[in-house]
């Protein structure tokens, strides 16, 4: 897309914080004349995180002055979310990141399998305004419905000429139900030991939970991504839905899982793009970095309100597909070496750090097998 074709953020746009990850913050876009202060409460499904701050004075402060907007700009933001990158060494300028997405990632999938994204030109001082609101939110949390997530504080938006307009996969107002989860490593790491009793993700879960246990913090709820390969989504579903919704939604989720072609495609690409593992790869190899991108993507599945409508198709897309930076390579190697050397793959971690063997690769007779593994280590 040429520079003259890139739309601009409408000058009458308001932005409502929706969610954030390690590298980006996502906002909903409202193109209206600002209204008097009040309370804005939007309905989101249990599987989609609600806005962390819903007080309208926060949203109004993120609005640009209301002037005449180009109809093409208004059309461009319809049914889209705005994603802005954080100011971190591992985030690339948006235009550069988008070029890599178009060239490397987009051709791997059908158009309806991915969260679509396109460049949008930001207005003057927009990033400054948004950053000030984040700082104010952190410093005055009692003024808002919820505080900013603690682990995200202190990191703000990067000064960038562009943002991204992305497909809105949040739940609408018609009773839709949206779930999201990270499929992560759908195949074992090529670097894992041959006698591994945990897959890469289960090994990572175990190491993380051992660290949390030492600190006395709550443990993460874990599930094995290899289960998805055999259409077993029970453990994941128990994490997604509260007990009162589980009985209703689990059959629908299982039906989608058994018929999905997207997850098998994702697994195939993870293996094809990285057949040798993080310890042997060249950080400048875009195929390898694409594989790591696909191992950290997010799956969005949108169900209609009525189960009868599932027969007409369930929308599922993967997002968070910006090509990973070469600067992440050392972190990946350090993590993999720790999982190997500390025994997390093989179930031979220190006795005081011992975690359950719940992976699909784990032996069923856990206690007896564990003693054997430890005695041979």
N, C-alpha and C positions, 0 to 999 in steps of 0.2 A: 504494500500500500504506500503510495507516494505521500510526501509530507502534506500536500494540498488536500489529500483525501482523509487524513486523520481527523476525526471529529473532536470537538472541544467539549469540555464539561459545560452544560448550560449555565448561564449566569444566575438563573433562578433556582438552581439545585440546592437541596439540603441533604445532609448526610447523617445517617443514624448508625452508630457503631453496632456491628453485628457480632463479630468474632475476630480472634487473632490467633496466629500460630507463631512459630519461632521466627519466621522471616517476613511475614506480611500482616497487615490489618485489613479487614473487609468491612465495608460500609454498605448499607442499603441507600438507594438514591430516591429522593422524593422531589419532584419538580412541581412545586406549588409556591404561591405567595405565602411567606411565613405567617403563621397564625399566632394569636396571643398565647402567653405561657399557659400550660396545662399539663396534663399527664398523657403520655403516649405509651400505650401498652399494646404490643403486637403479639399475636398468637403464633407460637412456634411449637412444633411437635416435640415429644420427649427426646427424639433422636437428633434434634437440631438445637444447638446451644442458643438461648435467647440473647438479645442484646444485654451487655453487662451494665449499660447505663441507659435509662429510658426517660429521664427527665427532659422535658422539651427545651429548657433553656440551654442544655448541652447541645442539642441538635440545632437550635436556632443559631447558636454561635458559630456553627459550621456552615451556615448558609451564605451564599454569595448574594450581592445586591440584585434585586429583581429588575431586569431590563429585558429588552427584546432578545429572544433567542432564535438562532437559526433552526428551522424545522428539521433539518437533517441531523442536527445535534440532539434535538429532543427525541427523534426516532432512534438514534443510536443507543441511548441510555435506557430505552424502554425494556422492561423485564431483565435488567442487568444489575449486577452489583459492581461496586468500585473496589478494586484491590490496590493498595498502596504498599510499597516495599519499606522495610525497616532499614535504619542506618546501621548496618553491620558489615564487617569485612567480607562476609561470605555471600552478600546479596549483590547482584550485578545491576547496572543501570537498566531500567525497564526496557528501553528500546533494544538493547543488546540481548537481554534475556528473551524478549519476544521473537527476535530474529532466530535464535537458536530453537525456540519452541516450534516455530513454523517450519524450519528446515529439518530438525531431527526428530521431534516428538510427534507432531501432528500427523505425518504420513504413516505412523504405526497403527492408527486406529481409524475406524469409521467415524464420520462426523457426529453421529448420535451416541457415540461411546465415551466422549470426553466433554468436560466442561470447556466450552469454547471461550477464547480470550482474544481480545484485540486492543490495540493501543488507543488511548484517549489523551488528548492534550489537556493539561491542568491549567487552571486560571492563575493569574498572578496572586501571590501571597496565600494561596490555598493551603499549601503544606505548612506554612508558618501558623496559620490559624488552627489547623488540626493538631499540630504539635502543642500549641498553647493549651488546647482543651484537654489533651492527654495529661499534661503536667498539672493543670488545675484539678482534674479528676483524681489524680494521685494525692495531691496535697489537701483536698477537701472531700474525702470520700463520703462523709455524712450527707452531702448535698445530693447524692445520687442513690439510686435504688440498690446498686451493688458496687463494691470497690473493684478497681481494675485487678485482674488476676495477679497475685503477688509475684509469681515467677516471671511475669512480663514487664514488671515495672523497671523504669530507668532506661528503657530502650524506646526510641521514638522514630519518627518517619524520616526517611532520607530526602534530601533536596533533589528532586527529579522533575524533569520537564513533563514526564508522562506517568500515567497510571494505566491500569488494565480494566477493561470492561469484561466481566465474566458472566457466564450463564447463571441465572438465579436458580439455585437448587434448594432454596429454603421452602418451607411449607407455606402454601397460600392460605387464603381465608376460607376455603371451601372444605375444610376438614381433612386436607391432605396430611399424610404422615411421611416424614422424611427421616431416614436413618443415615448415619455416616460412620464409617470405620476405616481403619488402615489395614489393607491386606498384607502389607509388609512383605516378608520373604515367603513366597508361596512354594519355593523349592529350597532344599538345603543349601547352605553356603558351600561353594566348591572348595573352600579352604578348611572346612570342618574335618576333624579326625574321622577316620573310617569307623571307629568304634563309638561314635557319638550316640548318646541316648536322648539328646535334645536337639531340636532344630535350631537354627540361628536365632529366631525370635524368642523361642522358649528359653534358650540359654541367656539371652539378654534380659528377659523378664526375671529369671532366677537371680542373676547378678544384681539387678536393680533392687529386687525385694530383699535380698540379703543386706544390702547397704541400708535400706529403709528400716529393716528390723534392728540393725545395730544402733540406729538413732532413736528407736522407739516410735517411728512414724508409721502411719497406716500403710499397708502393703497395696500394691497395684493389683487390680483384678486381671488375671491373665487368661489367655486362650491361645490355642495352637492354630496358626494359619494353615498348616498342612491339613487340618480337618476339612477346610473348604474344598480341597481337591477331591474329597470323597463325599461331597454334598452334606457334610455334617456341620451344621451351624448352631448346635445346641448351646455350647458354652458361650459363644459370642452373643447369641440371642438373650441369654440370661443376664448378660452385662448390659445390653442395649435397653431391654424393657423391664420395667418394674413388674412384680408378680401379677398385679391386677390387669396388665395388658398382655402378659406373656401368652396366655392361653389363646387369645384372639389372634395375635400377630405372628407367633412362631410358625403355624402352618403356612401362612402366606409367605413368610421369609424363606422357609424350606422349599416351597414350590418354586420361588424365584431362583433360589440357589441351584436347584437341580436342573433348571432349564437355561441358566445363564451361559452365554458364550464369551462374556467379557472376562470373567475370572480365568478361564482356561487360556485365553489369549494373553492375559497379563502374565501368567505363569510361564508360558512359552517364551515370551519376550525377555523376561528376567533371566532365563537360562541361556537363550541364544546370544544375548548381548554381552553376557559375562560368563564364559565357560571356564575361566581359570581362577576367579576369586580375587578379593581385594588385596591380598598380599603379593600377587604377581602382576597386577595390572599397571598400566601406564596412566597416570592421572590426566594426561592430555588426550587420552583416547575417548572420543565423544561417545562411542558405543558403550564403553564401560560406564561412563557417567550417566548415560541414558538408563542403563540397567539399575544403577543406584537411585536414580530418580523414580523409576517404577517400583522400587522397593520401599519408597517413602511417600507414595501417593495416597489420596483419600478416595474412598468409594462412597458415592451418594446414591441412595435408592429411594425413589419417591413412590409411595403407595397412595391410591385414591382413598376416599373415605369408605367406600363400599367395596367389600371383598369381591363382589360379583364383577366389578370392573377390571379385576386382575386379568381376566381372560383376554382383554383387549391390549394387554401389554403393560409392563411396569417399567418406568423410566429409570435407567441406571447409567451413571456417568462417573468417570474418574477425573479428579482434579489434583491440584498442587503438583503440576507437572513441569515446573521450570527446570531446565537442565541444570544439574548440580555443578557447583563451582569446583575447579581443580583444588582449591584451597581446603576442601573437605577431605582430601585423600589421606592425609596423615592421621586425622581423627578416625577414619574408617579402619586403617591399619592398626592403630593403637587399640581400638575396641576389639577387633578380631583377635589380636595377639593375647589380650587379657582373657577373652572367653576360652581360648585354647589353653594357655599356660596355667590359669587358675582352676581348670577342670570343670568349667560350666557346661561345655559340650558333652563331656563324658560322665557327668554325674559324680565326679570325684572332688568336688569342692571341699574346702575345710569343713570339718565336722561341725564347728560352731556356726558355720554359715549355711548349713545344709537346707536345701529347699526341696519341695515335693517334685517327683518325676511325673509330670502330667502331660508330657508331649506325646504326640502320636507315635514317635519313635521310641518312647520309653517302654521298658518291659512291664508286663502286667503285675508280676510278683515283685513289687517294688522293694520291699524290705530285704528279701533274700538276695536279690540281684545287687542291691546297693552294697551289702556287706561284701559280696564277692568282688565288686568293682574296687572298693576301698582296700581290700586285702591285697589286690594285685597292683595297686598304684604305688 
